[in-house]
Amino acid sequence: MEKEAGPDAAATRLDDPWYDAPPPGWGEPDGAAGFAPDARTGPEMVRHPHSAADVYVEVQRSAAFREVRRRYRRFVVPASAAFLLWYLAYVVAATTAPGLMARPVVGALNVAMLAGLGQFLTTFVLTWAYVRHARLHRDRAALELRWDTQEMTRGIGR
């Protein structure tokens, strides 16, 4: 290690290069944020939450956040259950029906080998389906929530 990077290359760094300071509003006393103009509604004064923690609690309670979570669960729970059942069926068949699993299909390939390869294929297909579902049904709504959160925390802590 010393040859390539010098004698201090293996030294443990205790500082975090991504740490700047706590997010604005964290640890602020109640009432520190007050009223601030909101860019979406114009110059009138809109009440912002007192702290960044309040912002995230408010977002978590919003209908948009619940919709993103609902869409996530509607895909992930059935897909996970289906994959788990498929995997358990493979394991049960391998242990209880060795004759079936040893049956040749084509040349040296037998049922067990094809089912095992099917496990890998299923993993790739599920990954593709998950990414596609996220892109089509959740990413835009989640990004809008993120922007709303950034807008709401912008004036906190100043």
N, CA and C atoms as an extended XYZ file, in Angstrom:
474
Properties=species:S:1:pos:R:3:atomname:S:1:resname:S:1:resid:I:1 pbc="F F F"
N         0.828       -1.184        0.000 N   MET     1
C         0.000        0.000        0.000 CA  MET     1
C         0.875        1.250        0.000 C   MET     1
N         1.992        1.209        0.742 N   GLU     2
C         2.851        2.381        0.812 CA  GLU     2
C         3.475        2.711       -0.531 C   GLU     2
N         3.752        1.681       -1.327 N   LYS     3
C         4.419        1.926       -2.607 CA  LYS     3
C         3.586        2.837       -3.503 C   LYS     3
N         2.273        2.549       -3.605 N   GLU     4
C         1.443        3.305       -4.533 CA  GLU     4
C         0.941        4.627       -3.973 C   GLU     4
N         0.526        4.638       -2.709 N   ALA     5
C        -0.171        5.805       -2.206 CA  ALA     5
C         0.561        6.534       -1.086 C   ALA     5
N         1.694        6.082       -0.661 N   GLY     6
C         2.418        6.756        0.402 CA  GLY     6
C         2.127        6.143        1.756 C   GLY     6
N         2.836        6.569        2.798 N   PRO     7
C         2.708        5.937        4.104 CA  PRO     7
C         1.385        6.223        4.800 C   PRO     7
N         0.689        7.310        4.464 N   ASP     8
C        -0.555        7.658        5.142 CA  ASP     8
C        -1.793        7.165        4.405 C   ASP     8
N        -1.627        6.340        3.387 N   ALA     9
C        -2.768        5.911        2.580 CA  ALA     9
C        -3.744        5.065        3.367 C   ALA     9
N        -3.256        4.279        4.313 N   ALA    10
C        -4.138        3.390        5.068 CA  ALA    10
C        -4.684        4.040        6.324 C   ALA    10
N        -4.315        5.275        6.600 N   ALA    11
C        -4.796        5.956        7.806 CA  ALA    11
C        -6.305        6.170        7.707 C   ALA    11
N        -6.976        5.978        8.813 N   THR    12
C        -8.430        6.135        8.856 CA  THR    12
C        -8.776        7.609        8.979 C   THR    12
N        -9.663        8.066        8.117 N   ARG    13
C       -10.128        9.447        8.189 CA  ARG    13
C       -11.380        9.490        9.040 C   ARG    13
N       -11.403       10.397        9.985 N   LEU    14
C       -12.546       10.509       10.874 CA  LEU    14
C       -13.510       11.590       10.441 C   LEU    14
N       -13.103       12.465        9.532 N   ASP    15
C       -14.010       13.508        9.074 CA  ASP    15
C       -14.846       12.992        7.912 C   ASP    15
N       -16.002       13.575        7.736 N   ASP    16
C       -16.924       13.184        6.681 CA  ASP    16
C       -16.886       14.258        5.606 C   ASP    16
N       -16.414       13.936        4.388 N   PRO    17
C       -16.311       14.975        3.361 CA  PRO    17
C       -17.664       15.512        2.904 C   PRO    17
N       -18.749       14.809        3.181 N   TRP    18
C       -20.070       15.254        2.747 CA  TRP    18
C       -20.776       16.058        3.823 C   TRP    18
N       -20.180       16.167        4.994 N   TYR    19
C       -20.816       16.872        6.101 CA  TYR    19
C       -20.461       18.346        6.047 C   TYR    19
N       -21.444       19.193        5.922 N   ASP    20
C       -21.223       20.633        5.966 CA  ASP    20
C       -21.732       21.189        7.288 C   ASP    20
N       -23.001       21.005        7.504 N   ALA    21
C       -23.647       21.501        8.714 CA  ALA    21
C       -25.011       20.836        8.798 C   ALA    21
N       -25.659       20.926        9.926 N   PRO    22
C       -27.020       20.370        9.997 CA  PRO    22
C       -27.930       21.099        9.013 C   PRO    22
N       -28.926       20.430        8.492 N   PRO    23
C       -29.856       21.096        7.582 CA  PRO    23
C       -30.504       22.292        8.260 C   PRO    23
N       -30.828       23.322        7.497 N   PRO    24
C       -31.445       24.508        8.088 CA  PRO    24
C       -32.725       24.144        8.832 C   PRO    24
N       -32.866       24.678       10.021 N   GLY    25
C       -34.086       24.471       10.780 CA  GLY    25
C       -34.007       23.352       11.787 C   GLY    25
N       -33.050       22.449       11.660 N   TRP    26
C       -32.935       21.350       12.620 CA  TRP    26
C       -32.423       21.920       13.924 C   TRP    26
N       -33.147       21.685       14.971 N   GLY    27
C       -32.745       22.175       16.276 CA  GLY    27
C       -33.152       23.614       16.536 C   GLY    27
N       -33.891       24.222       15.605 N   GLU    28
C       -34.350       25.591       15.807 CA  GLU    28
C       -35.500       25.573       16.806 C   GLU    28
N       -35.596       26.584       17.649 N   PRO    29
C       -36.732       26.642       18.567 CA  PRO    29
C       -38.013       26.905       17.793 C   PRO    29
N       -39.141       26.465       18.347 N   ASP    30
C       -40.429       26.698       17.695 CA  ASP    30
C       -40.646       28.188       17.496 C   ASP    30
N       -41.171       28.532       16.331 N   GLY    31
C       -41.471       29.915       16.017 CA  GLY    31
C       -40.327       30.635       15.320 C   GLY    31
N       -39.205       29.962       15.095 N   ALA    32
C       -38.065       30.622       14.464 CA  ALA    32
C       -38.291       30.853       12.980 C   ALA    32
N       -39.119       30.014       12.350 N   ALA    33
C       -39.301       30.133       10.908 CA  ALA    33
C       -40.289       31.240       10.558 C   ALA    33
N       -41.400       31.304       11.235 N   GLY    34
C       -42.367       32.368       11.011 CA  GLY    34
C       -43.025       32.327        9.648 C   GLY    34
N       -43.416       33.510        9.171 N   PHE    35
C       -44.069       33.626        7.877 CA  PHE    35
C       -43.031       33.932        6.809 C   PHE    35
N       -43.271       33.418        5.625 N   ALA    36
C       -42.372       33.697        4.501 CA  ALA    36
C       -43.182       33.654        3.218 C   ALA    36
N       -42.811       34.460        2.216 N   PRO    37
C       -43.560       34.406        0.955 CA  PRO    37
C       -43.352       33.065        0.262 C   PRO    37
N       -44.372       32.625       -0.402 N   ASP    38
C       -44.324       31.346       -1.110 CA  ASP    38
C       -44.328       31.630       -2.599 C   ASP    38
N       -43.353       31.102       -3.340 N   ALA    39
C       -43.201       31.395       -4.765 CA  ALA    39
C       -44.381       30.897       -5.580 C   ALA    39
N       -45.055       29.853       -5.099 N   ARG    40
C       -46.153       29.290       -5.891 CA  ARG    40
C       -47.434       30.093       -5.753 C   ARG    40
N       -47.604       30.784       -4.644 N   THR    41
C       -48.864       31.477       -4.423 CA  THR    41
C       -48.754       32.989       -4.579 C   THR    41
N       -47.548       33.496       -4.782 N   GLY    42
C       -47.403       34.925       -4.982 CA  GLY    42
C       -46.867       35.617       -3.748 C   GLY    42
N       -47.015       36.944       -3.698 N   PRO    43
C       -46.380       37.717       -2.632 CA  PRO    43
C       -47.060       37.608       -1.269 C   PRO    43
N       -48.284       37.074       -1.213 N   GLU    44
C       -48.927       36.984        0.093 CA  GLU    44
C       -48.138       36.062        1.023 C   GLU    44
N       -48.348       36.217        2.287 N   MET    45
C       -47.574       35.478        3.262 CA  MET    45
C       -48.227       34.120        3.538 C   MET    45
N       -47.396       33.083        3.550 N   VAL    46
C       -47.866       31.728        3.793 CA  VAL    46
C       -47.108       31.185        5.003 C   VAL    46
N       -47.807       30.483        5.861 N   ARG    47
C       -47.175       29.932        7.061 CA  ARG    47
C       -46.368       28.702        6.682 C   ARG    47
N       -45.049       28.732        6.935 N   HIS    48
C       -44.188       27.585        6.706 CA  HIS    48
C       -44.057       26.812        8.016 C   HIS    48
N       -43.765       25.549        7.933 N   PRO    49
C       -43.547       24.777        9.157 CA  PRO    49
C       -42.381       25.371        9.949 C   PRO    49
N       -42.331       25.067       11.242 N   HIS    50
C       -41.325       25.643       12.131 CA  HIS    50
C       -39.930       25.095       11.892 C   HIS    50
N       -39.814       23.857       11.487 N   SER    51
C       -38.491       23.257       11.318 CA  SER    51
C       -38.521       22.299       10.135 C   SER    51
N       -37.337       21.886        9.735 N   ALA    52
C       -37.244       20.920        8.638 CA  ALA    52
C       -37.922       19.616        9.024 C   ALA    52
N       -37.841       19.234       10.282 N   ALA    53
C       -38.506       18.010       10.729 CA  ALA    53
C       -40.009       18.119       10.506 C   ALA    53
N       -40.577       19.303       10.775 N   ASP    54
C       -42.002       19.514       10.540 CA  ASP    54
C       -42.347       19.384        9.062 C   ASP    54
N       -41.438       19.848        8.205 N   VAL    55
C       -41.654       19.755        6.759 CA  VAL    55
C       -41.770       18.287        6.356 C   VAL    55
N       -40.838       17.472        6.831 N   TYR    56
C       -40.843       16.063        6.436 CA  TYR    56
C       -42.042       15.315        7.009 C   TYR    56
N       -42.474       15.690        8.198 N   VAL    57
C       -43.683       15.077        8.766 CA  VAL    57
C       -44.895       15.491        7.934 C   VAL    57
N       -44.938       16.766        7.539 N   GLU    58
C       -46.047       17.249        6.709 CA  GLU    58
C       -46.077       16.531        5.361 C   GLU    58
N       -44.915       16.358        4.741 N   VAL    59
C       -44.846       15.654        3.458 CA  VAL    59
C       -45.270       14.207        3.629 C   VAL    59
N       -44.835       13.572        4.716 N   GLN    60
C       -45.202       12.176        4.954 CA  GLN    60
C       -46.707       12.006        5.117 C   GLN    60
N       -47.355       13.004        5.651 N   ARG    61
C       -48.807       12.936        5.847 CA  ARG    61
C       -49.590       13.355        4.609 C   ARG    61
N       -48.917       13.838        3.573 N   SER    62
C       -49.611       14.354        2.389 CA  SER    62
C       -50.192       13.223        1.543 C   SER    62
N       -51.210       13.561        0.787 N   ALA    63
C       -51.852       12.587       -0.106 CA  ALA    63
C       -50.899       12.141       -1.209 C   ALA    63
N       -50.052       13.050       -1.681 N   ALA    64
C       -49.107       12.699       -2.747 CA  ALA    64
C       -48.101       11.652       -2.268 C   ALA    64
N       -47.607       11.800       -1.050 N   PHE    65
C       -46.665       10.830       -0.498 CA  PHE    65
C       -47.343        9.480       -0.300 C   PHE    65
N       -48.560        9.497        0.213 N   ARG    66
C       -49.296        8.242        0.402 CA  ARG    66
C       -49.539        7.551       -0.939 C   ARG    66
N       -49.774        8.328       -1.989 N   GLU    67
C       -49.986        7.746       -3.318 CA  GLU    67
C       -48.708        7.098       -3.851 C   GLU    67
N       -47.568        7.765       -3.654 N   VAL    68
C       -46.294        7.182       -4.087 CA  VAL    68
C       -46.044        5.880       -3.342 C   VAL    68
N       -46.276        5.867       -2.041 N   ARG    69
C       -46.081        4.644       -1.247 CA  ARG    69
C       -47.059        3.542       -1.677 C   ARG    69
N       -48.307        3.921       -1.981 N   ARG    70
C       -49.299        2.940       -2.415 CA  ARG    70
C       -48.875        2.309       -3.736 C   ARG    70
N       -48.415        3.132       -4.667 N   ARG    71
C       -47.958        2.603       -5.956 CA  ARG    71
C       -46.759        1.678       -5.781 C   ARG    71
N       -45.855        2.043       -4.871 N   TYR    72
C       -44.690        1.206       -4.578 CA  TYR    72
C       -45.136       -0.154       -4.035 C   TYR    72
N       -46.001       -0.124       -3.037 N   ARG    73
C       -46.454       -1.381       -2.424 CA  ARG    73
C       -47.255       -2.238       -3.396 C   ARG    73
N       -48.055       -1.603       -4.254 N   ARG    74
C       -48.865       -2.381       -5.203 CA  ARG    74
C       -48.006       -3.161       -6.182 C   ARG    74
N       -46.774       -2.730       -6.424 N   PHE    75
C       -45.875       -3.492       -7.286 CA  PHE    75
C       -45.004       -4.444       -6.479 C   PHE    75
N       -44.370       -3.929       -5.430 N   VAL    76
C       -43.348       -4.684       -4.717 CA  VAL    76
C       -43.921       -5.884       -3.967 C   VAL    76
N       -45.036       -5.730       -3.296 N   VAL    77
C       -45.573       -6.841       -2.495 CA  VAL    77
C       -45.947       -8.029       -3.380 C   VAL    77
N       -46.739       -7.867       -4.444 N   PRO    78
C       -47.045       -9.037       -5.280 CA  PRO    78
C       -45.817       -9.604       -5.995 C   PRO    78
N       -44.929       -8.726       -6.471 N   ALA    79
C       -43.741       -9.214       -7.172 CA  ALA    79
C       -42.842      -10.006       -6.226 C   ALA    79
N       -42.673       -9.507       -5.014 N   SER    80
C       -41.853      -10.227       -4.028 CA  SER    80
C       -42.492      -11.554       -3.648 C   SER    80
N       -43.796      -11.548       -3.447 N   ALA    81
C       -44.484      -12.786       -3.097 CA  ALA    81
C       -44.384      -13.813       -4.223 C   ALA    81
N       -44.557      -13.361       -5.461 N   ALA    82
C       -44.469      -14.281       -6.601 CA  ALA    82
C       -43.062      -14.859       -6.728 C   ALA    82
N       -42.049      -14.011       -6.578 N   PHE    83
C       -40.685      -14.507       -6.689 CA  PHE    83
C       -40.356      -15.460       -5.549 C   PHE    83
N       -40.802      -15.147       -4.338 N   LEU    84
C       -40.545      -16.025       -3.194 CA  LEU    84
C       -41.215      -17.382       -3.393 C   LEU    84
N       -42.452      -17.384       -3.880 N   LEU    85
C       -43.147      -18.654       -4.156 CA  LEU    85
C       -42.423      -19.457       -5.235 C   LEU    85
N       -41.952      -18.779       -6.270 N   TRP    86
C       -41.228      -19.442       -7.355 CA  TRP    86
C       -39.934      -20.049       -6.815 C   TRP    86
N       -39.232      -19.313       -5.965 N   TYR    87
C       -37.993      -19.817       -5.378 CA  TYR    87
C       -38.278      -21.011       -4.458 C   TYR    87
N       -39.285      -20.890       -3.607 N   LEU    88
C       -39.625      -21.996       -2.701 CA  LEU    88
C       -40.084      -23.228       -3.475 C   LEU    88
N       -40.811      -23.032       -4.570 N   ALA    89
C       -41.228      -24.170       -5.401 CA  ALA    89
C       -40.001      -24.873       -5.974 C   ALA    89
N       -39.011      -24.107       -6.380 N   TYR    90
C       -37.770      -24.687       -6.893 CA  TYR    90
C       -37.066      -25.501       -5.809 C   TYR    90
N       -36.938      -24.943       -4.619 N   VAL    91
C       -36.257      -25.638       -3.523 CA  VAL    91
C       -37.035      -26.887       -3.116 C   VAL    91
N       -38.348      -26.790       -2.999 N   VAL    92
C       -39.166      -27.943       -2.613 CA  VAL    92
C       -39.088      -29.030       -3.679 C   VAL    92
N       -39.167      -28.634       -4.942 N   ALA    93
C       -39.071      -29.629       -6.019 CA  ALA    93
C       -37.699      -30.295       -6.029 C   ALA    93
N       -36.651      -29.520       -5.765 N   ALA    94
C       -35.302      -30.083       -5.757 CA  ALA    94
C       -35.115      -31.084       -4.622 C   ALA    94
N       -35.783      -30.867       -3.501 N   THR    95
C       -35.602      -31.765       -2.357 CA  THR    95
C       -36.595      -32.916       -2.336 C   THR    95
N       -37.795      -32.701       -2.854 N   THR    96
C       -38.819      -33.757       -2.762 CA  THR    96
C       -39.006      -34.551       -4.051 C   THR    96
N       -38.592      -34.013       -5.159 N   ALA    97
C       -38.784      -34.711       -6.435 CA  ALA    97
C       -37.475      -34.762       -7.219 C   ALA    97
N       -36.467      -35.449       -6.693 N   PRO    98
C       -35.187      -35.484       -7.402 CA  PRO    98
C       -35.284      -36.175       -8.760 C   PRO    98
N       -36.206      -37.119       -8.895 N   GLY    99
C       -36.384      -37.786      -10.186 CA  GLY    99
C       -36.865      -36.819      -11.260 C   GLY    99
N       -37.816      -35.972      -10.888 N   LEU   100
C       -38.330      -34.963      -11.826 CA  LEU   100
C       -37.229      -33.969      -12.193 C   LEU   100
N       -36.491      -33.500      -11.193 N   MET   101
C       -35.453      -32.501      -11.441 CA  MET   101
C       -34.290      -33.071      -12.264 C   MET   101
N       -34.061      -34.384      -12.167 N   ALA   102
C       -32.955      -35.016      -12.900 CA  ALA   102
C       -33.344      -35.397      -14.325 C   ALA   102
N       -34.629      -35.248      -14.673 N   ARG   103
C       -35.099      -35.630      -16.007 CA  ARG   103
C       -34.412      -34.770      -17.067 C   ARG   103
N       -33.748      -35.410      -18.048 N   PRO   104
C       -33.079      -34.643      -19.106 CA  PRO   104
C       -34.086      -33.931      -20.011 C   PRO   104
N       -33.709      -32.738      -20.431 N   VAL   105
C       -34.558      -31.960      -21.338 CA  VAL   105
C       -33.905      -31.917      -22.717 C   VAL   105
N       -32.699      -31.387      -22.783 N   VAL   106
C       -31.946      -31.312      -24.029 CA  VAL   106
C       -30.488      -31.616      -23.697 C   VAL   106
N       -29.966      -32.674      -24.241 N   GLY   107
C       -28.563      -33.028      -24.012 CA  GLY   107
C       -28.272      -33.177      -22.529 C   GLY   107
N       -27.307      -32.382      -22.024 N   ALA   108
C       -26.912      -32.454      -20.618 CA  ALA   108
C       -27.791      -31.581      -19.714 C   ALA   108
N       -28.673      -30.794      -20.316 N   LEU   109
C       -29.554      -29.937      -19.520 CA  LEU   109
C       -30.719      -30.749      -18.973 C   LEU   109
N       -30.926      -30.617      -17.665 N   ASN   110
C       -32.074      -31.283      -17.060 CA  ASN   110
C       -33.032      -30.232      -16.497 C   ASN   110
N       -34.125      -30.678      -15.921 N   VAL   111
C       -35.157      -29.768      -15.411 CA  VAL   111
C       -34.583      -28.865      -14.319 C   VAL   111
N       -33.753      -29.417      -13.431 N   ALA   112
C       -33.181      -28.624      -12.335 CA  ALA   112
C       -32.300      -27.497      -12.867 C   ALA   112
N       -31.490      -27.786      -13.864 N   MET   113
C       -30.618      -26.752      -14.422 CA  MET   113
C       -31.441      -25.655      -15.102 C   MET   113
N       -32.460      -26.042      -15.827 N   LEU   114
C       -33.302      -25.030      -16.471 CA  LEU   114
C       -34.052      -24.191      -15.440 C   LEU   114
N       -34.538      -24.840      -14.377 N   ALA   115
C       -35.225      -24.081      -13.325 CA  ALA   115
C       -34.253      -23.147      -12.608 C   ALA   115
N       -33.032      -23.586      -12.371 N   GLY   116
C       -32.025      -22.727      -11.752 CA  GLY   116
C       -31.681      -21.541      -12.628 C   GLY   116
N       -31.524      -21.783      -13.926 N   LEU   117
C       -31.296      -20.672      -14.857 CA  LEU   117
C       -32.519      -19.754      -14.904 C   LEU   117
N       -33.694      -20.353      -14.752 N   GLY   118
C       -34.924      -19.558      -14.702 CA  GLY   118
C       -34.947      -18.618      -13.505 C   GLY   118
N       -34.315      -19.038      -12.396 N   GLN   119
C       -34.211      -18.158      -11.227 CA  GLN   119
C       -33.421      -16.897      -11.580 C   GLN   119
N       -32.305      -17.086      -12.270 N   PHE   120
C       -31.510      -15.923      -12.684 CA  PHE   120
C       -32.294      -15.047      -13.657 C   PHE   120
N       -32.934      -15.670      -14.631 N   LEU   121
C       -33.718      -14.919      -15.602 CA  LEU   121
C       -34.833      -14.137      -14.908 C   LEU   121
N       -35.498      -14.789      -13.959 N   THR   122
C       -36.576      -14.122      -13.225 CA  THR   122
C       -36.052      -12.914      -12.464 C   THR   122
N       -34.865      -13.029      -11.886 N   THR   123
C       -34.268      -11.906      -11.165 CA  THR   123
C       -34.050      -10.723      -12.095 C   THR   123
N       -33.505      -10.982      -13.278 N   PHE   124
C       -33.266       -9.896      -14.230 CA  PHE   124
C       -34.570       -9.299      -14.731 C   PHE   124
N       -35.552      -10.134      -15.001 N   VAL   125
C       -36.846       -9.625      -15.473 CA  VAL   125
C       -37.526       -8.795      -14.389 C   VAL   125
N       -37.474       -9.260      -13.149 N   LEU   126
C       -38.073       -8.493      -12.054 CA  LEU   126
C       -37.358       -7.160      -11.847 C   LEU   126
N       -36.049       -7.150      -11.985 N   THR   127
C       -35.306       -5.894      -11.860 CA  THR   127
C       -35.716       -4.927      -12.960 C   THR   127
N       -35.796       -5.412      -14.172 N   TRP   128
C       -36.235       -4.563      -15.293 CA  TRP   128
C       -37.656       -4.043      -15.044 C   TRP   128
N       -38.556       -4.925      -14.601 N   ALA   129
C       -39.942       -4.523      -14.361 CA  ALA   129
C       -40.031       -3.488      -13.239 C   ALA   129
N       -39.231       -3.673      -12.195 N   TYR   130
C       -39.237       -2.722      -11.087 CA  TYR   130
C       -38.770       -1.345      -11.551 C   TYR   130
N       -37.675       -1.300      -12.300 N   VAL   131
C       -37.152       -0.020      -12.787 CA  VAL   131
C       -38.163        0.644      -13.716 C   VAL   131
N       -38.781       -0.125      -14.578 N   ARG   132
C       -39.779        0.419      -15.498 CA  ARG   132
C       -40.981        0.965      -14.729 C   ARG   132
N       -41.459        0.189      -13.748 N   HIS   133
C       -42.598        0.628      -12.944 CA  HIS   133
C       -42.268        1.909      -12.188 C   HIS   133
N       -41.067        1.970      -11.605 N   ALA   134
C       -40.663        3.176      -10.879 CA  ALA   134
C       -40.611        4.376      -11.816 C   ALA   134
N       -40.039        4.188      -12.996 N   ARG   135
C       -39.922        5.286      -13.956 CA  ARG   135
C       -41.284        5.769      -14.422 C   ARG   135
N       -42.193        4.851      -14.677 N   LEU   136
C       -43.493        5.229      -15.227 CA  LEU   136
C       -44.505        5.682      -14.185 C   LEU   136
N       -44.425        5.135      -12.968 N   HIS   137
C       -45.507        5.351      -12.005 CA  HIS   137
C       -45.114        6.088      -10.727 C   HIS   137
N       -43.798        6.184      -10.428 N   ARG   138
C       -43.433        6.788       -9.144 CA  ARG   138
C       -42.403        7.898       -9.240 C   ARG   138
N       -41.484        7.841      -10.159 N   ASP   139
C       -40.368        8.779      -10.163 CA  ASP   139
C       -40.805       10.237      -10.269 C   ASP   139
N       -41.722       10.536      -11.159 N   ARG   140
C       -42.143       11.928      -11.340 CA  ARG   140
C       -42.819       12.457      -10.081 C   ARG   140
N       -43.709       11.662       -9.483 N   ALA   141
C       -44.385       12.096       -8.261 CA  ALA   141
C       -43.398       12.247       -7.108 C   ALA   141
N       -42.443       11.335       -7.005 N   ALA   142
C       -41.429       11.431       -5.947 CA  ALA   142
C       -40.542       12.650       -6.154 C   ALA   142
N       -40.199       12.949       -7.393 N   LEU   143
C       -39.390       14.124       -7.672 CA  LEU   143
C       -40.151       15.401       -7.325 C   LEU   143
N       -41.446       15.443       -7.622 N   GLU   144
C       -42.251       16.606       -7.256 CA  GLU   144
C       -42.305       16.770       -5.738 C   GLU   144
N       -42.431       15.656       -5.014 N   LEU   145
C       -42.390       15.731       -3.553 CA  LEU   145
C       -41.047       16.272       -3.068 C   LEU   145
N       -39.988       15.829       -3.714 N   ARG   146
C       -38.658       16.306       -3.329 CA  ARG   146
C       -38.535       17.800       -3.557 C   ARG   146
N       -39.002       18.267       -4.707 N   TRP   147
C       -38.933       19.706       -4.991 CA  TRP   147
C       -39.786       20.489       -4.004 C   TRP   147
N       -40.973       19.976       -3.697 N   ASP   148
C       -41.832       20.654       -2.711 CA  ASP   148
C       -41.134       20.737       -1.364 C   ASP   148
N       -40.474       19.645       -0.982 N   THR   149
C       -39.758       19.625        0.292 CA  THR   149
C       -38.635       20.657        0.276 C   THR   149
N       -37.906       20.737       -0.823 N   GLN   150
C       -36.823       21.718       -0.927 CA  GLN   150
C       -37.363       23.148       -0.850 C   GLN   150
N       -38.497       23.370       -1.522 N   GLU   151
C       -39.116       24.701       -1.484 CA  GLU   151
C       -39.544       25.052       -0.069 C   GLU   151
N       -40.118       24.082        0.633 N   MET   152
C       -40.624       24.351        1.984 CA  MET   152
C       -39.494       24.562        2.985 C   MET   152
N       -38.358       23.935        2.790 N   THR   153
C       -37.249       24.083        3.741 CA  THR   153
C       -36.322       25.235        3.372 C   THR   153
N       -36.523       25.850        2.224 N   ARG   154
C       -35.621       26.910        1.781 CA  ARG   154
C       -35.521       28.060        2.759 C   ARG   154
N       -36.634       28.514        3.306 N   GLY   155
C       -36.617       29.676        4.197 CA  GLY   155
C       -36.384       29.329        5.657 C   GLY   155
N       -36.318       28.069        5.982 N   ILE   156
C       -36.183       27.674        7.393 CA  ILE   156
C       -34.741       27.831        7.833 C   ILE   156
N       -34.547       28.387        8.996 N   GLY   157
C       -33.225       28.499        9.584 CA  GLY   157
C       -32.453       29.723        9.160 C   GLY   157
N       -33.079       30.620        8.420 N   ARG   158
C       -32.367       31.845        7.997 CA  ARG   158
C       -32.658       32.978        8.939 C   ARG   158
